[in-house]
Amino acid sequence: MQRVGILGGTFDPIHYGHLAIAEEARWSAGLTRVYLVPAAHQPLKHGQHAATAQQRMHMVRLACANNAAFVPSDSDLRRVPPSYTVDTLRTFQLMLGAAAELWFILGHDALMSLPQWYAAPQIIKLARLAAIARPGTALDMAVLEQQLPGIVARTRVIDGPRLDISSTALRQRIAAHQPIRYQLPDAVLDYIIKEHLYLSS
């Protein structure tokens, strides 16, 4: 049975923090490939995305170009929003079939909020969890197990590279005309410059 990772997010823009998490999960959990899935709209995030869905998808494609194990997927963008994780997992279950074991990749911060997600019990039935350490996040698996019984058995806790990079901070730096090179792939940076993304009006 092949193990397949799924990393979702707004990717607005995608950066080395995202890619490092995906690679750490791929190596630690023995994943054959990792799908990077931009969300059409995340229910737990308020406000509008700064880049369009098509622009975010294009940046993900650029970021994945040099890693054969990373596969960009527009599956969420082709569905009517909001982008619920349980629907994403069901889509991949149907697409890949019973021969694939799904692993949902997320940071420790997202894992601590998972019991509040839509259809959380179904999420841990559909996929195992690869939970990557994030800067400044304390993980309490005992509390999570009380809130969402069965989650401990379905979770692999991974001590990742802990890169302290955020899309929000990158957008703020771009708007302030501050450098962001070496925080995201050069091809993504070139695209941001070409499209004049994230500049203040």
N, C-alpha and C positions, 0 to 999 in steps of 0.2 A: 504494500500500500504506500502510495506516495504522500508525503506531507507537504501541504501548500499553505503558505502564509498570506494573510490579508492585512494590509495596513491602510486604514482610511483616514481622512482628514480634509480640512479645507485646502491645505497646501497653497497658501496665499501670502507669500510664495513658498514653494518647497525649498528646503535648505539641508545642510549637512547633518543637522540634528535628526531629521526624518530618515535620511539615508543611513546614518550610523545605527539607528534603532532597527531598521529593516535588516541590515547586514548582521547585526549581533543576534537577532532572532533567527535568521537563516542558519547561521553557524551553530548556535547553541541548541536549537531544536531539530537540526538536521533537515531543514526544509529544502525541497527540490527547486522551488521558486517562490517569489513573493510578489503578489499583486498589489500595486499602489493605486488606491481608488479615491479620486477626488469626490467630495460630497457635493451634491447639488445645493443642499442647504442643511446645516446641522441644527437639529431641534434645540440643543442646549446652548447654542451660540446666538446672541442677539445682534441685530444690525445686518447690514449688507456686506457682501464680500467686496474688497477693493478692486479685484480683477474679475473679469467675466469667467463663466464656467469654461468657455473654450480656451481662454488664455491660461487658466490654471491647469487645464488638461495638457496644453502644449508645453508648459513648463515641466510638468511631470514626465512627459515623453523625453524632453531634453535631458532631464536629470537621470533617467534610466538608461540612456543610450549606451553607456560604457559598461554596463553590467548585464550579462546575458541572463542572470537569475532574477532580475527585476522586470516585471511586466506591467506596463501602464494599462489601466482599465477604466473605461468610461461607463461602466455598468450603472453606477448611481446617477450619472448625468442623463441617462436615457430613461430613467424612471421619474414619475411625478413626485416632486418633493413633498414633505421633508425626507431626508436620507436617514432612515432608521437602520441601525446596525443589523438587527434581526432580518430585515429584508435583504440587505447586502449578502448576508451569509446564506440565506435561502437561494438567492440567485446563483451563487457559486456552487452550492450543493447540487442544484439542478444541472448546471453547466458541466461540472467535473465528474459527477456521479459518485457511486459508492466506493470507487477505487481511490478516492482522495480523502485524506484526513485533514480537515480544516483547522488552521491555527490563526486565531485573531490576535494581532500584535497591538499592544497599547502600552503607554507609560504607567508607572505606579500611580501618578496623579489621576489618570483616567480610571484605573482599576478601582481606586477608593470610591469613586462616584458611580461605579457600574450598577450597584443595586437600585439606583434611581433611574436607570435607563429604561426606555420602553421595552417591554417583554424580556427583561433581564434573565429570568429562568430559562427561556428558550435559547438565549444567546449561548449559555454555557452547555446546553444540550447539543447545539449545532456545531460548536467549535471548542477546541482547547484554547487556553489563553497563554500567550507569551508576554509576560509583564516585565518591561524593561525599567530599570532604575532611572529616576529623573532627579535633577538637582533640587534640593530643598523639600523633598516629599518623603514623609514617613509612612511606612506600609504596616498596617495592622491586619494580618490575615484572620486573627481570631474574631475581630469585629466584623470583617467581611463575611465570614462563615455564619455568624449569627444573623446577619442581614439577608444573605443569599446562600442558603444551605446547599452544599455540594461544590461550591466554588473552589475550595482549597484543592480538592482532588483533580480539578480540571485546569489548574494554573501551574505554570512553570515560572518561578521568579528568577529573573536574570539580572545580574549586576552589570549593566551596560556601561558605555563610555561616558555618560553623563555630560554631554555637550550642552552648555547653557546658551542655546540659540533659540529665539522665538520669532515666528512670522510677524507678530505685532511689533516687536522691537525693530525688525528689519524694515518694515513699512515706515516706521517713525524716523529711522535713520535716513531712508531715501527721501522722505518729505523734507527733511532738514539738510539735504545735500551732504550727508556724511557717508564715508566709505563703508561698503558692505562686502568687498572682495574678501575671499577666503572663508566666508561664512556660508556660501552656497556655490554650486558649480558655475564655472565661467560661462557656459552656454546659457544658463538661466539668467545670469547677470546681464549678458549681452542682449538677451530678449527683453528684459525689463527696461534697459536703456533704449532699445529700438522702439518699443511700444510706449515709452514715456509713462510707465506704470508707477503708481503710488506717489506721484508728485502732488504737492498741495496745489489747490486751484488758486 
